[in-house]
Amino acid sequence: MNYTEAKLQENYTTFIEFLKKVFTGERLEKLLHMYSQDELGVNVLISPASSFKHFHNAYDGGYLDHIMGVAKNSIRIMNLYKEAGGIIDFTQEELLFAAIHHDLGKLGEPGKIHYLPNESEWHIKNQGRIYVSNPDLPYMAIADRTFWLLSHYGITHTHNEWFGISLADGMYDDDNAKYLKTFSQEKQLRSNLGHLLHWADVLTTNVERDAVIK
């Protein structure tokens, strides 16, 4: 994907309007501040969703395409799950908050974008590594930086949203085993949101990879 500057700006504007439809009050104000041009606006405008060509959405603007895709697919999966007889024990706002922010840590921090263009033609050609991590950022797991950013901007989240964001990678993240591989009833997840968001993320990512293969 090779977006023009105008298209990147259009995608950003669509994203901001989406936030205004989903959230209200003080929470919306804080989200709009976090995503403003003086804070993470540039980061969310141009960031890719991954660093390697064979992963998914490794292009400028790919991050925004990905989280919007996960948001839309999470609603589809929620409706399918409900139709199949599953219990929806969370609100739609909680689902969309988790979907939109499950990869927030990939944006880096204000003034320090996470993904930088790879200057090594060899690595681009032979490994497909189009972007590299910004060495000026302290290393943090993506989910850890996500919650750092939300805390930094004073954006609160519910238990359901915390689990949705934390478990978005499912068993691909070893840290999630303590929540997903439990054998006692008291340790079972108290909401299905984490499962549904993981399914939406996997679905969206696979579709994005299919687009690369084509």
Secondary structure, DSSP 8 states (H G I E B T S, - for coil): ----HHHHHHHHHHHHHHHHHH--HHHHHHHHHHTSTTTTHHHHHH--S-SBTTSS--STTHHHHHHHHHHHHHHHHHHHHHHTT----S-HHHHHHHHHHTTGGGGEETTEESEEE---HHHHHHH-B-EEE-TTS----HHHHHHHHHHHTT----HHHHHHHHTTTGGGSGGGHHHHS--SGGGS-S-SHHHHHHHHHHHHHHHHHHHHH-
